[in-house]
Amino acid sequence: MNMISSIILAILAMFQPEAIDRAVERASSSSLIGSSGALIEEEEAIAWASEPISNQTVTQKGWESRLRLKAERKLVTQVAMKLAMSMPGHTIEEEQVLERISPTIQQRGGMSLDRRWVALSCPIPSRVHRVKIKGDQAVQDQEKLTLAVLPFKEIGPDPQTGIGKLAAASMLSAIDSPNITLIERDEIARILDAREFSKLDVTEDGTGMFIGRLMNARYLLMGTIGRGGPGEWILTGRIIDTTTGEIVEGHRAAISIFSSGQSMVDGTRALALEMGLRSPEGEKPEPVELHEPAESGTVESMVRAVPRGGPNPLTLQMNPVQAAYEEGQSVHFQIHTKKAGYLTMLMIGADGKIVTLVPNPEARSVYLEAGESLSIPTLAMRFYFLIQPPHGLARIKAFITDEPLVIPGSFDDHRKDLLQLVRTGRIGGEGDSPLNTSEWTSAEIQFLTREAAPEKPVNR
């Protein structure tokens, strides 16, 4: 860069409003009365809070401290999110962020005829590490299981907007295990409503994992809700360990409720009971014990694994889209990937048995390019996917990996049965597990299967 360019940039910088000025502009805006918010702008964070002035509040004291606290919470959350994205694998605690940025926060406040406001700004620190707890306190913290309940995914041909958030809120009240510390509903909403994350689908595993780590939640409860029939709702739930990136086996369940005689409260209590997070009525609440992580490199670890890196580049859809499927029903799958790699698809039945859907005798090796979509089975494949017993909670899991996860060997016997996997078996080729790298992604669908409804007699 020559001297003239440097001088021009220096002159332009003189006329560039400082971060605190930009915060004041938003805080004092007539279109933002009664609001609060925060933004990251390059290496600075700004936040603001305002409130309208009425005849009753014009002489109210302490307004500046109140608005400062509201804006400060927004500011700290934004800085913590920024640091979490730039420091993967670290636990970012908002208390430590506040301690770090407090000396650098600039504040301005003001008042007009109809509103008053507070504006804040601060530079983003380079790093913030969690303060480690030593001694007996660490043991006590390990005994407490911090759990965040995220909005349930709304599924089915006619999803009801907002019912997923309602189910999650009801689930918070249904859990009574004494060793579970629940992340408060308002705290979850504060994170999800932040500008940087408001458009993300937190019902997907990868995004949910990222949000869970921001909230310092060791475990996530993620679920689905959809119509199973006239007047029937089906709820499913499962728990994910954010530190290992695994689904916690033994704590997944599905239940159905009928709007004619049961409420959402009844449904979430039944689901919490089935998941081992609630004690039966009349019994003393008992601590929950979560299972140990699976051995790395085994089929079990593959079945439990969820992606950790935020928005998922792989989408998996089961058609028709339903919350429950009946015996004998034919289904097919739509896959789209933004990452190139080999496709592996598994079905984990209600009895826990694992069957590979892909590869199979008709699709021995499926490699997808980035941006490619695939419908399985294709018209050229001489098989169907039919819902079969045993019935209960089942799931389909799809992986995209650099190397094949399942080596089918020879299909020369033209067997009709698909390859079955043993949970204790190894995956991939020789050496380390293919899932011990970051070069993979997965998607999962959880659903209920049941016997076909009896045909209604035809009136003659």
URPE-V870506 format. One line per field, one symbol per residue. psi: psi as a letter, one per 30 degrees, with the letter a starting at -180 (. if undefined). burial: 1 if it has 9 or more other C-alpha atoms within 8 Angstrom, else 0. Layout:
psi = ???
burial = ???
This chain:
psi = kleeeeeeeeeeeefkkleeeeeeeeegkffgkglllllkjcglklllklklklffgegklgeeeeeeeeeeeeeeeeeeeeeeffikfkkjkeeeeeeefeffkkkkllkaeflllkkllllklekkkkkkklafeeeeeefkjkkkjlkkkjllfikjkffeeeeeeeeeffkgkfgkjkkkeeeeeeeffkefffgkjffkeeeeeeeeeeghkelkjkllklkfajgkkkklllkkjfefhkkjlfhklklklkfffkleeeeeeeeeeefggkllkflkkkkkjkllllkkfleeeeefkklfgakkfkkkkkkljlfkklkfkkllkkkkkfkkakkkklkjlfgfkkkkekllffiekjkklkfklkkkklffkhlljkkllllajllkkkkjlelkekjfbkgffhkfklkkkkeflllaalalkfgglghllllkkklklllkkkkkkkk.
burial = 0000010000000000001101110111000110011111000111111111100000000001001101110111111111110000001111011101100010111000001111111111000111000000010000011111111111110010001111111111011111111110000100100100100001111111111111111111111111110001111111111100111100111111111001111111111111111110000010010000000011111101111111110111111011111110001111111111111111111100111111111011010111111010100000000110001111111111110110010000000001101000101100001110000111111111110000000000
